[in-house]
Amino acid sequence: MFGPDSPELVKHIVFRNWLRQDAGDRELYAATERAAAGSGSGDGMMLMEDYNARKQAVIREIYGRAFRAAGFLD
């Protein structure tokens, strides 16, 4: 949970809004989610940190584009 003044909240809103407007990154994110979810140990068990680690590079890439488009980065 984030407080109402947390910068994390703004970060998530920028990410969400970007995915709503950019079909390419929306599909990239969806494909990454599916791949990360499907790469468990085979017994149905997966640690959340492993799942998040599998998505991290793509999410950072998308954040870069989203923050540039929002004027937060050059």
PyMOL commands that set and color helices and strands:
alter all, ss='L'
color gray80, all
select helices_A, chain A and resi 7-21+23-37+48-69
alter helices_A, ss='H'
color red, helices_A
deselect
rebuild
show_as cartoon
